[in-house]
Amino acid sequence: MWEATLKPDVISYSAAISACEKRDQWQHALALLGEMRVAKLEPDSATTLGSARARRASSGSGLWRCFARCGRRSWSKTSSTYSAGISACEKGEQWQRALTLLREMCEAKVESNVISYGAGITACEKGRQWQHAVSLLHDMWNAMLGTRAISYNAGIGAVPAHYAAIRVCEVSGQWAKALDLLESMLGARVDTAAAKNPDAGRYLHVFQAGGPMDVFKHVILVALLQQMTSDVDPFTFIDTHAGAGVYDLNSEESLRRRRFEEGVLRLSRAADSCGRGLVADYLDAVRSCNQALGAPQRAMGIYPGSPALAWQWLRPQDSAVFFEAAAEPYESLRRSVALLGRDADRRPVLLRDDSYLRIALGHLPWPSGRQLVLIDPPYDSVQSHATWNVYIIRRLLQRSPSTCVALWYPLVDEEQVASLHGQVRSLAGRSVLVAEMRLENSLPGGSALQGSGMLIVNPPPAVHAQLLAALPGLGRALRAPDYRVLWL
């Protein structure tokens, strides 16, 4: 345009900035915005939004700085423009500025929406401002209820805001408030599909199958199964996140990280040093699963997940319920159960469903009585798993106070783990046993997870002694000298 001696206007600049945004050319977008200021052209809302979105490719802090440099007086005072500005502040971790913009929206009588409130709540989450986050969440619902009806899309959009408020309460140690917020979200009757993680099912456990943390978890599960079956009375085993059932250790996914080499294979080579007992029983179960699926004797090409391990201990009088929400693992689970099933008339109940929601809403497809519930989520979603876990434990104990609940958790943040321990103990009294193990060295291929724990509510009495006897040998074999077993 300059070569043709044509003078660009706001429309041409907006189009150019929009094109830069679509190609993630944020530097060029900001340069064009600067030219507009030199030419004394007022950016409209489309121009401001386009330049801000392009800047997102650089960094969150740059995004809100872009809005700050534009000057709010040049904005078109619309809900979309304010929402983009609040989102920019959220990504730049500027919670105070986000609150200021929300306040300005109210003063300018611009209607706030789920997007603007959600961005403000997330900004408060990043700033660990739980009081402000909860206050904004209440304001959001009051604004939504002020309309004649809450739309389906608005209800879905409110879910991430709820989770952001729950998370900031959780990390701030405000467990009672976090649990209240979760219950209010369920009570709002938002479509259950909206409460599920949009990325659910992307986690594939086969990458970690048979690794040290899997071995640690499943040795403890075997101890629980042994003690539950030592009583003649029947019981129900419930697996809230069953996964695929069994895992092929020769698959491309398993071989990519080869976690099993540091886990089940290392343990099998050191089995003699562990002696007879719990660890030997666990290895026998792994080999038995391989043989049942046609593998050579003593082969370790197949790794049994918790459903396959449990199925080897369950007796005719016992029952099982396996939950798996994701489509691909569920189909694998269904095939695995069919291959391992010993009796066509005695099959576990398989549910492709969200176990958290089923339990939270009281839709439980198993009878009352003795129960062993394994909660083993992937910890990879937008959901606040810690609050969900505590809430589900509370619901299970309300229904049946003697239920044995085993919760697996990663050892990432010591402060959060201690907070989790305290909250569960407040629910279950002193009947909470904890076992934890940390690896000595990093795993090949890099791994942020160097340790994990199992929290057991209402454990069978003999499990404590079993773990005290088994963990020293297991720790030596897995090169995990840092372990502990204690009552909370």
ABEGO torsion letter per residue (X at the ends): XAAAGBBBBAAAAAAAAAAAAAAGBAAAAAAAAAAAAAAGBBBBAAAAAAAAAAAAAABAAAAAAAAAAAEAAABBBBAAAAAAAAAAAAAAGBAAAAAAAAAAAAAAGBBBBAAAAAAAAAAAAAAGBAAAAAAAAAAAAAAAAABABBBAAAAAAAAAAAAAAAAAAAAAGBAAAAAAAAAAAAAAGBBAAAABBAABGABBAAAABGBAAAAAAAAAAAAAAAAAAABABBBBBBBABAEAGBBBAABAAAAAAGAAAABAAAAAAAAAAAEBEAAAAAAAAAAAAAAAAGBBBGBAABBBBAAAAAAAABBAABBBBBBBABAAAAAAAAAAAAAABABAABBBBBBBBBAAAAAAAGBBABBBEBBBBBBBBAGABABBAAAAAAAAAAAAAAABAABBBBBBBBBABAAAAAAAAAAAAAAAEABBBBBBBBBABBBBGEBABABBBBBBBGBBAAAAAAAAAAAAAAAAAAGBABBBBBBX
